[in-house]
Amino acid sequence: MEEKRNTPAKMIMFCVLFAIIVIIDSLLVFNSPYLFVRVLNLFAVIGISGVIGAFIREIFILKEKERVQQK
């Protein structure tokens, strides 16, 4: 059975997708006339930004692991 593992390219793709979602939600925060929708989208932006940070950290961990395995 083939081992499923993350690659830096796959992680970068997910970061780009999450960044697009953050941009769209940020626009909704600024353009929404309702306070409830602004607050909800603001929490979504904060949460998704944390996910992007976790993905970026994982990219660095994977690159370091690949560098160590090559030695």
PDB file of N, CA, C and O in Angstrom:
ATOM      1  N   MET A   1       0.842  -1.180   0.000  1.00  0.00           N
ATOM      2  CA  MET A   1       0.000   0.000   0.000  1.00  0.00           C
ATOM      3  C   MET A   1       0.890   1.247   0.000  1.00  0.00           C
ATOM      4  O   MET A   1       1.877   1.319   0.732  1.00  0.00           O
ATOM      5  N   GLU A   2       0.529   2.209  -0.820  1.00  0.00           N
ATOM      6  CA  GLU A   2       1.316   3.421  -0.952  1.00  0.00           C
ATOM      7  C   GLU A   2       1.054   4.355   0.222  1.00  0.00           C
ATOM      8  O   GLU A   2      -0.088   4.555   0.635  1.00  0.00           O
ATOM      9  N   GLU A   3       2.126   4.915   0.744  1.00  0.00           N
ATOM     10  CA  GLU A   3       1.996   5.825   1.880  1.00  0.00           C
ATOM     11  C   GLU A   3       1.542   7.194   1.401  1.00  0.00           C
ATOM     12  O   GLU A   3       2.139   7.771   0.492  1.00  0.00           O
ATOM     13  N   LYS A   4       0.489   7.711   2.013  1.00  0.00           N
ATOM     14  CA  LYS A   4       0.023   9.061   1.686  1.00  0.00           C
ATOM     15  C   LYS A   4       0.805  10.033   2.548  1.00  0.00           C
ATOM     16  O   LYS A   4       0.795   9.937   3.775  1.00  0.00           O
ATOM     17  N   ARG A   5       1.483  10.968   1.900  1.00  0.00           N
ATOM     18  CA  ARG A   5       2.246  11.944   2.663  1.00  0.00           C
ATOM     19  C   ARG A   5       2.093  13.306   2.017  1.00  0.00           C
ATOM     20  O   ARG A   5       1.831  13.433   0.821  1.00  0.00           O
ATOM     21  N   ASN A   6       2.263  14.301   2.836  1.00  0.00           N
ATOM     22  CA  ASN A   6       2.152  15.668   2.350  1.00  0.00           C
ATOM     23  C   ASN A   6       3.442  16.078   1.656  1.00  0.00           C
ATOM     24  O   ASN A   6       4.534  15.672   2.054  1.00  0.00           O
ATOM     25  N   THR A   7       3.303  16.867   0.641  1.00  0.00           N
ATOM     26  CA  THR A   7       4.451  17.421  -0.054  1.00  0.00           C
ATOM     27  C   THR A   7       4.382  18.939   0.048  1.00  0.00           C
ATOM     28  O   THR A   7       3.296  19.495   0.213  1.00  0.00           O
ATOM     29  N   PRO A   8       5.520  19.618  -0.048  1.00  0.00           N
ATOM     30  CA  PRO A   8       5.475  21.084   0.010  1.00  0.00           C
ATOM     31  C   PRO A   8       4.590  21.701  -1.071  1.00  0.00           C
ATOM     32  O   PRO A   8       3.938  22.717  -0.828  1.00  0.00           O
ATOM     33  N   ALA A   9       4.559  21.102  -2.254  1.00  0.00           N
ATOM     34  CA  ALA A   9       3.718  21.652  -3.330  1.00  0.00           C
ATOM     35  C   ALA A   9       2.240  21.581  -2.955  1.00  0.00           C
ATOM     36  O   ALA A   9       1.485  22.519  -3.206  1.00  0.00           O
ATOM     37  N   LYS A  10       1.839  20.479  -2.362  1.00  0.00           N
ATOM     38  CA  LYS A  10       0.434  20.334  -1.945  1.00  0.00           C
ATOM     39  C   LYS A  10       0.093  21.332  -0.837  1.00  0.00           C
ATOM     40  O   LYS A  10      -0.990  21.917  -0.828  1.00  0.00           O
ATOM     41  N   MET A  11       1.018  21.516   0.086  1.00  0.00           N
ATOM     42  CA  MET A  11       0.780  22.453   1.182  1.00  0.00           C
ATOM     43  C   MET A  11       0.697  23.892   0.663  1.00  0.00           C
ATOM     44  O   MET A  11      -0.121  24.675   1.144  1.00  0.00           O
ATOM     45  N   ILE A  12       1.536  24.242  -0.312  1.00  0.00           N
ATOM     46  CA  ILE A  12       1.497  25.583  -0.885  1.00  0.00           C
ATOM     47  C   ILE A  12       0.175  25.815  -1.601  1.00  0.00           C
ATOM     48  O   ILE A  12      -0.388  26.907  -1.532  1.00  0.00           O
ATOM     49  N   MET A  13      -0.324  24.787  -2.291  1.00  0.00           N
ATOM     50  CA  MET A  13      -1.604  24.904  -2.975  1.00  0.00           C
ATOM     51  C   MET A  13      -2.724  25.203  -1.976  1.00  0.00           C
ATOM     52  O   MET A  13      -3.578  26.050  -2.234  1.00  0.00           O
ATOM     53  N   PHE A  14      -2.720  24.506  -0.835  1.00  0.00           N
ATOM     54  CA  PHE A  14      -3.739  24.752   0.173  1.00  0.00           C
ATOM     55  C   PHE A  14      -3.592  26.150   0.772  1.00  0.00           C
ATOM     56  O   PHE A  14      -4.596  26.792   1.081  1.00  0.00           O
ATOM     57  N   CYS A  15      -2.361  26.632   0.940  1.00  0.00           N
ATOM     58  CA  CYS A  15      -2.153  27.989   1.447  1.00  0.00           C
ATOM     59  C   CYS A  15      -2.738  29.025   0.492  1.00  0.00           C
ATOM     60  O   CYS A  15      -3.348  30.003   0.924  1.00  0.00           O
ATOM     61  N   VAL A  16      -2.551  28.807  -0.797  1.00  0.00           N
ATOM     62  CA  VAL A  16      -3.094  29.737  -1.788  1.00  0.00           C
ATOM     63  C   VAL A  16      -4.624  29.732  -1.736  1.00  0.00           C
ATOM     64  O   VAL A  16      -5.250  30.790  -1.784  1.00  0.00           O
ATOM     65  N   LEU A  17      -5.223  28.543  -1.639  1.00  0.00           N
ATOM     66  CA  LEU A  17      -6.682  28.463  -1.562  1.00  0.00           C
ATOM     67  C   LEU A  17      -7.216  29.160  -0.312  1.00  0.00           C
ATOM     68  O   LEU A  17      -8.202  29.894  -0.381  1.00  0.00           O
ATOM     69  N   PHE A  18      -6.564  28.931   0.830  1.00  0.00           N
ATOM     70  CA  PHE A  18      -7.000  29.585   2.061  1.00  0.00           C
ATOM     71  C   PHE A  18      -6.785  31.090   1.982  1.00  0.00           C
ATOM     72  O   PHE A  18      -7.587  31.850   2.525  1.00  0.00           O
ATOM     73  N   ALA A  19      -5.730  31.539   1.323  1.00  0.00           N
ATOM     74  CA  ALA A  19      -5.486  32.977   1.185  1.00  0.00           C
ATOM     75  C   ALA A  19      -6.589  33.628   0.369  1.00  0.00           C
ATOM     76  O   ALA A  19      -7.009  34.744   0.676  1.00  0.00           O
ATOM     77  N   ILE A  20      -7.061  32.951  -0.659  1.00  0.00           N
ATOM     78  CA  ILE A  20      -8.170  33.487  -1.461  1.00  0.00           C
ATOM     79  C   ILE A  20      -9.423  33.601  -0.607  1.00  0.00           C
ATOM     80  O   ILE A  20     -10.155  34.585  -0.708  1.00  0.00           O
ATOM     81  N   ILE A  21      -9.676  32.612   0.226  1.00  0.00           N
ATOM     82  CA  ILE A  21     -10.840  32.667   1.118  1.00  0.00           C
ATOM     83  C   ILE A  21     -10.706  33.822   2.107  1.00  0.00           C
ATOM     84  O   ILE A  21     -11.687  34.507   2.393  1.00  0.00           O
ATOM     85  N   VAL A  22      -9.509  34.041   2.628  1.00  0.00           N
ATOM     86  CA  VAL A  22      -9.286  35.149   3.562  1.00  0.00           C
ATOM     87  C   VAL A  22      -9.546  36.487   2.879  1.00  0.00           C
ATOM     88  O   VAL A  22     -10.157  37.378   3.471  1.00  0.00           O
ATOM     89  N   ILE A  23      -9.093  36.632   1.650  1.00  0.00           N
ATOM     90  CA  ILE A  23      -9.311  37.883   0.921  1.00  0.00           C
ATOM     91  C   ILE A  23     -10.802  38.135   0.710  1.00  0.00           C
ATOM     92  O   ILE A  23     -11.285  39.249   0.911  1.00  0.00           O
ATOM     93  N   ILE A  24     -11.523  37.099   0.306  1.00  0.00           N
ATOM     94  CA  ILE A  24     -12.970  37.253   0.077  1.00  0.00           C
ATOM     95  C   ILE A  24     -13.688  37.588   1.382  1.00  0.00           C
ATOM     96  O   ILE A  24     -14.543  38.473   1.409  1.00  0.00           O
ATOM     97  N   ASP A  25     -13.346  36.885   2.464  1.00  0.00           N
ATOM     98  CA  ASP A  25     -13.984  37.182   3.752  1.00  0.00           C
ATOM     99  C   ASP A  25     -13.619  38.580   4.250  1.00  0.00           C
ATOM    100  O   ASP A  25     -14.441  39.249   4.876  1.00  0.00           O
ATOM    101  N   SER A  26     -12.399  39.020   3.980  1.00  0.00           N
ATOM    102  CA  SER A  26     -12.005  40.372   4.388  1.00  0.00           C
ATOM    103  C   SER A  26     -12.829  41.414   3.653  1.00  0.00           C
ATOM    104  O   SER A  26     -13.232  42.420   4.237  1.00  0.00           O
ATOM    105  N   LEU A  27     -13.080  41.177   2.380  1.00  0.00           N
ATOM    106  CA  LEU A  27     -13.933  42.106   1.637  1.00  0.00           C
ATOM    107  C   LEU A  27     -15.348  42.117   2.203  1.00  0.00           C
ATOM    108  O   LEU A  27     -15.988  43.168   2.258  1.00  0.00           O
ATOM    109  N   LEU A  28     -15.840  40.951   2.622  1.00  0.00           N
ATOM    110  CA  LEU A  28     -17.174  40.899   3.219  1.00  0.00           C
ATOM    111  C   LEU A  28     -17.221  41.648   4.547  1.00  0.00           C
ATOM    112  O   LEU A  28     -18.234  42.265   4.877  1.00  0.00           O
ATOM    113  N   VAL A  29     -16.124  41.595   5.311  1.00  0.00           N
ATOM    114  CA  VAL A  29     -16.089  42.322   6.585  1.00  0.00           C
ATOM    115  C   VAL A  29     -16.232  43.814   6.340  1.00  0.00           C
ATOM    116  O   VAL A  29     -16.944  44.497   7.076  1.00  0.00           O
ATOM    117  N   PHE A  30     -15.565  44.329   5.315  1.00  0.00           N
ATOM    118  CA  PHE A  30     -15.619  45.768   5.049  1.00  0.00           C
ATOM    119  C   PHE A  30     -16.917  46.205   4.383  1.00  0.00           C
ATOM    120  O   PHE A  30     -17.376  47.325   4.605  1.00  0.00           O
ATOM    121  N   ASN A  31     -17.513  45.341   3.570  1.00  0.00           N
ATOM    122  CA  ASN A  31     -18.659  45.760   2.766  1.00  0.00           C
ATOM    123  C   ASN A  31     -20.019  45.367   3.336  1.00  0.00           C
ATOM    124  O   ASN A  31     -21.045  45.761   2.782  1.00  0.00           O
ATOM    125  N   SER A  32     -20.056  44.616   4.405  1.00  0.00           N
ATOM    126  CA  SER A  32     -21.336  44.167   4.937  1.00  0.00           C
ATOM    127  C   SER A  32     -22.010  45.275   5.753  1.00  0.00           C
ATOM    128  O   SER A  32     -21.359  45.929   6.568  1.00  0.00           O
ATOM    129  N   PRO A  33     -23.302  45.484   5.538  1.00  0.00           N
ATOM    130  CA  PRO A  33     -24.005  46.515   6.310  1.00  0.00           C
ATOM    131  C   PRO A  33     -24.419  46.023   7.704  1.00  0.00           C
ATOM    132  O   PRO A  33     -24.781  46.835   8.556  1.00  0.00           O
ATOM    133  N   TYR A  34     -24.371  44.724   7.945  1.00  0.00           N
ATOM    134  CA  TYR A  34     -24.842  44.167   9.213  1.00  0.00           C
ATOM    135  C   TYR A  34     -23.673  43.846  10.132  1.00  0.00           C
ATOM    136  O   TYR A  34     -22.703  43.216   9.711  1.00  0.00           O
ATOM    137  N   LEU A  35     -23.762  44.277  11.382  1.00  0.00           N
ATOM    138  CA  LEU A  35     -22.703  44.072  12.362  1.00  0.00           C
ATOM    139  C   LEU A  35     -22.476  42.585  12.626  1.00  0.00           C
ATOM    140  O   LEU A  35     -21.331  42.153  12.757  1.00  0.00           O
ATOM    141  N   PHE A  36     -23.542  41.803  12.705  1.00  0.00           N
ATOM    142  CA  PHE A  36     -23.413  40.374  12.984  1.00  0.00           C
ATOM    143  C   PHE A  36     -22.595  39.668  11.894  1.00  0.00           C
ATOM    144  O   PHE A  36     -21.745  38.828  12.191  1.00  0.00           O
ATOM    145  N   VAL A  37     -22.858  40.016  10.650  1.00  0.00           N
ATOM    146  CA  VAL A  37     -22.126  39.397   9.535  1.00  0.00           C
ATOM    147  C   VAL A  37     -20.667  39.831   9.559  1.00  0.00           C
ATOM    148  O   VAL A  37     -19.778  39.029   9.271  1.00  0.00           O
ATOM    149  N   ARG A  38     -20.412  41.086   9.899  1.00  0.00           N
ATOM    150  CA  ARG A  38     -19.029  41.564  10.012  1.00  0.00           C
ATOM    151  C   ARG A  38     -18.262  40.781  11.068  1.00  0.00           C
ATOM    152  O   ARG A  38     -17.148  40.315  10.826  1.00  0.00           O
ATOM    153  N   VAL A  39     -18.865  40.643  12.233  1.00  0.00           N
ATOM    154  CA  VAL A  39     -18.201  39.943  13.331  1.00  0.00           C
ATOM    155  C   VAL A  39     -17.973  38.478  12.978  1.00  0.00           C
ATOM    156  O   VAL A  39     -16.897  37.941  13.242  1.00  0.00           O
ATOM    157  N   LEU A  40     -18.957  37.833  12.394  1.00  0.00           N
ATOM    158  CA  LEU A  40     -18.827  36.426  12.010  1.00  0.00           C
ATOM    159  C   LEU A  40     -17.715  36.235  10.982  1.00  0.00           C
ATOM    160  O   LEU A  40     -16.912  35.309  11.103  1.00  0.00           O
ATOM    161  N   ASN A  41     -17.664  37.099   9.978  1.00  0.00           N
ATOM    162  CA  ASN A  41     -16.618  36.999   8.964  1.00  0.00           C
ATOM    163  C   ASN A  41     -15.249  37.355   9.531  1.00  0.00           C
ATOM    164  O   ASN A  41     -14.236  36.809   9.095  1.00  0.00           O
ATOM    165  N   LEU A  42     -15.214  38.257  10.491  1.00  0.00           N
ATOM    166  CA  LEU A  42     -13.944  38.593  11.125  1.00  0.00           C
ATOM    167  C   LEU A  42     -13.388  37.397  11.885  1.00  0.00           C
ATOM    168  O   LEU A  42     -12.189  37.126  11.827  1.00  0.00           O
ATOM    169  N   PHE A  43     -14.254  36.680  12.597  1.00  0.00           N
ATOM    170  CA  PHE A  43     -13.801  35.454  13.277  1.00  0.00           C
ATOM    171  C   PHE A  43     -13.333  34.410  12.264  1.00  0.00           C
ATOM    172  O   PHE A  43     -12.367  33.690  12.516  1.00  0.00           O
ATOM    173  N   ALA A  44     -14.010  34.327  11.128  1.00  0.00           N
ATOM    174  CA  ALA A  44     -13.596  33.383  10.081  1.00  0.00           C
ATOM    175  C   ALA A  44     -12.223  33.752   9.535  1.00  0.00           C
ATOM    176  O   ALA A  44     -11.389  32.875   9.308  1.00  0.00           O
ATOM    177  N   VAL A  45     -11.984  35.045   9.323  1.00  0.00           N
ATOM    178  CA  VAL A  45     -10.680  35.493   8.820  1.00  0.00           C
ATOM    179  C   VAL A  45      -9.575  35.153   9.820  1.00  0.00           C
ATOM    180  O   VAL A  45      -8.505  34.682   9.432  1.00  0.00           O
ATOM    181  N   ILE A  46      -9.833  35.389  11.092  1.00  0.00           N
ATOM    182  CA  ILE A  46      -8.832  35.081  12.121  1.00  0.00           C
ATOM    183  C   ILE A  46      -8.558  33.577  12.169  1.00  0.00           C
ATOM    184  O   ILE A  46      -7.402  33.160  12.243  1.00  0.00           O
ATOM    185  N   GLY A  47      -9.608  32.767  12.130  1.00  0.00           N
ATOM    186  CA  GLY A  47      -9.429  31.316  12.172  1.00  0.00           C
ATOM    187  C   GLY A  47      -8.688  30.775  10.959  1.00  0.00           C
ATOM    188  O   GLY A  47      -7.792  29.942  11.093  1.00  0.00           O
ATOM    189  N   ILE A  48      -9.059  31.244   9.789  1.00  0.00           N
ATOM    190  CA  ILE A  48      -8.410  30.764   8.571  1.00  0.00           C
ATOM    191  C   ILE A  48      -6.954  31.241   8.518  1.00  0.00           C
ATOM    192  O   ILE A  48      -6.092  30.527   8.005  1.00  0.00           O
ATOM    193  N   SER A  49      -6.674  32.430   9.039  1.00  0.00           N
ATOM    194  CA  SER A  49      -5.289  32.907   9.087  1.00  0.00           C
ATOM    195  C   SER A  49      -4.437  31.992   9.967  1.00  0.00           C
ATOM    196  O   SER A  49      -3.271  31.740   9.662  1.00  0.00           O
ATOM    197  N   GLY A  50      -5.018  31.500  11.051  1.00  0.00           N
ATOM    198  CA  GLY A  50      -4.305  30.540  11.892  1.00  0.00           C
ATOM    199  C   GLY A  50      -4.023  29.249  11.162  1.00  0.00           C
ATOM    200  O   GLY A  50      -2.958  28.654  11.329  1.00  0.00           O
ATOM    201  N   VAL A  51      -4.971  28.814  10.352  1.00  0.00           N
ATOM    202  CA  VAL A  51      -4.774  27.591   9.555  1.00  0.00           C
ATOM    203  C   VAL A  51      -3.660  27.798   8.536  1.00  0.00           C
ATOM    204  O   VAL A  51      -2.837  26.907   8.329  1.00  0.00           O
ATOM    205  N   ILE A  52      -3.628  28.956   7.905  1.00  0.00           N
ATOM    206  CA  ILE A  52      -2.563  29.246   6.943  1.00  0.00           C
ATOM    207  C   ILE A  52      -1.206  29.218   7.635  1.00  0.00           C
ATOM    208  O   ILE A  52      -0.240  28.687   7.086  1.00  0.00           O
ATOM    209  N   GLY A  53      -1.125  29.779   8.825  1.00  0.00           N
ATOM    210  CA  GLY A  53       0.125  29.739   9.587  1.00  0.00           C
ATOM    211  C   GLY A  53       0.552  28.314   9.904  1.00  0.00           C
ATOM    212  O   GLY A  53       1.739  27.993   9.848  1.00  0.00           O
ATOM    213  N   ALA A  54      -0.405  27.463  10.234  1.00  0.00           N
ATOM    214  CA  ALA A  54      -0.082  26.066  10.509  1.00  0.00           C
ATOM    215  C   ALA A  54       0.426  25.362   9.255  1.00  0.00           C
ATOM    216  O   ALA A  54       1.360  24.564   9.327  1.00  0.00           O
ATOM    217  N   PHE A  55      -0.184  25.652   8.107  1.00  0.00           N
ATOM    218  CA  PHE A  55       0.275  25.056   6.853  1.00  0.00           C
ATOM    219  C   PHE A  55       1.692  25.513   6.524  1.00  0.00           C
ATOM    220  O   PHE A  55       2.519  24.710   6.091  1.00  0.00           O
ATOM    221  N   ILE A  56       1.975  26.791   6.725  1.00  0.00           N
ATOM    222  CA  ILE A  56       3.315  27.302   6.436  1.00  0.00           C
ATOM    223  C   ILE A  56       4.341  26.660   7.360  1.00  0.00           C
ATOM    224  O   ILE A  56       5.439  26.317   6.922  1.00  0.00           O
ATOM    225  N   ARG A  57       3.994  26.494   8.633  1.00  0.00           N
ATOM    226  CA  ARG A  57       4.895  25.815   9.560  1.00  0.00           C
ATOM    227  C   ARG A  57       5.144  24.384   9.109  1.00  0.00           C
ATOM    228  O   ARG A  57       6.269  23.891   9.187  1.00  0.00           O
ATOM    229  N   GLU A  58       4.102  23.720   8.638  1.00  0.00           N
ATOM    230  CA  GLU A  58       4.231  22.342   8.160  1.00  0.00           C
ATOM    231  C   GLU A  58       5.131  22.273   6.922  1.00  0.00           C
ATOM    232  O   GLU A  58       5.886  21.314   6.759  1.00  0.00           O
ATOM    233  N   ILE A  59       5.055  23.274   6.058  1.00  0.00           N
ATOM    234  CA  ILE A  59       5.933  23.309   4.881  1.00  0.00           C
ATOM    235  C   ILE A  59       7.392  23.335   5.326  1.00  0.00           C
ATOM    236  O   ILE A  59       8.219  22.593   4.796  1.00  0.00           O
ATOM    237  N   PHE A  60       7.706  24.186   6.294  1.00  0.00           N
ATOM    238  CA  PHE A  60       9.086  24.259   6.778  1.00  0.00           C
ATOM    239  C   PHE A  60       9.516  22.951   7.429  1.00  0.00           C
ATOM    240  O   PHE A  60      10.659  22.525   7.263  1.00  0.00           O
ATOM    241  N   ILE A  61       8.617  22.310   8.166  1.00  0.00           N
ATOM    242  CA  ILE A  61       8.943  21.022   8.792  1.00  0.00           C
ATOM    243  C   ILE A  61       9.208  19.967   7.731  1.00  0.00           C
ATOM    244  O   ILE A  61      10.154  19.190   7.855  1.00  0.00           O
ATOM    245  N   LEU A  62       8.375  19.929   6.676  1.00  0.00           N
ATOM    246  CA  LEU A  62       8.578  18.948   5.603  1.00  0.00           C
ATOM    247  C   LEU A  62       9.883  19.186   4.862  1.00  0.00           C
ATOM    248  O   LEU A  62      10.595  18.235   4.538  1.00  0.00           O
ATOM    249  N   LYS A  63      10.204  20.444   4.590  1.00  0.00           N
ATOM    250  CA  LYS A  63      11.461  20.741   3.900  1.00  0.00           C
ATOM    251  C   LYS A  63      12.660  20.330   4.752  1.00  0.00           C
ATOM    252  O   LYS A  63      13.639  19.795   4.232  1.00  0.00           O
ATOM    253  N   GLU A  64      12.583  20.576   6.043  1.00  0.00           N
ATOM    254  CA  GLU A  64      13.677  20.182   6.936  1.00  0.00           C
ATOM    255  C   GLU A  64      13.809  18.664   6.991  1.00  0.00           C
ATOM    256  O   GLU A  64      14.919  18.131   6.981  1.00  0.00           O
ATOM    257  N   LYS A  65      12.669  17.968   7.048  1.00  0.00           N
ATOM    258  CA  LYS A  65      12.692  16.506   7.078  1.00  0.00           C
ATOM    259  C   LYS A  65      13.303  15.944   5.798  1.00  0.00           C
ATOM    260  O   LYS A  65      14.084  14.994   5.848  1.00  0.00           O
ATOM    261  N   GLU A  66      12.949  16.528   4.646  1.00  0.00           N
ATOM    262  CA  GLU A  66      13.521  16.068   3.372  1.00  0.00           C
ATOM    263  C   GLU A  66      15.010  16.348   3.310  1.00  0.00           C
ATOM    264  O   GLU A  66      15.769  15.550   2.760  1.00  0.00           O
ATOM    265  N   ARG A  67      15.439  17.481   3.873  1.00  0.00           N
ATOM    266  CA  ARG A  67      16.854  17.833   3.872  1.00  0.00           C
ATOM    267  C   ARG A  67      17.655  16.869   4.733  1.00  0.00           C
ATOM    268  O   ARG A  67      18.763  16.478   4.365  1.00  0.00           O
ATOM    269  N   VAL A  68      17.101  16.484   5.875  1.00  0.00           N
ATOM    270  CA  VAL A  68      17.771  15.544   6.767  1.00  0.00           C
ATOM    271  C   VAL A  68      17.830  14.159   6.141  1.00  0.00           C
ATOM    272  O   VAL A  68      18.838  13.466   6.278  1.00  0.00           O
ATOM    273  N   GLN A  69      16.761  13.738   5.451  1.00  0.00           N
ATOM    274  CA  GLN A  69      16.748  12.414   4.815  1.00  0.00           C
ATOM    275  C   GLN A  69      17.730  12.325   3.656  1.00  0.00           C
ATOM    276  O   GLN A  69      18.221  11.236   3.356  1.00  0.00           O
ATOM    277  N   GLN A  70      18.028  13.439   2.997  1.00  0.00           N
ATOM    278  CA  GLN A  70      18.954  13.422   1.876  1.00  0.00           C
ATOM    279  C   GLN A  70      20.392  13.277   2.325  1.00  0.00           C
ATOM    280  O   GLN A  70      21.242  12.854   1.542  1.00  0.00           O
ATOM    281  N   LYS A  71      20.678  13.616   3.559  1.00  0.00           N
ATOM    282  CA  LYS A  71      22.069  13.506   4.061  1.00  0.00           C
ATOM    283  C   LYS A  71      22.446  12.108   4.379  1.00  0.00           C
ATOM    284  O   LYS A  71      23.572  11.854   4.808  1.00  0.00           O
TER     285      LYS A  71
END
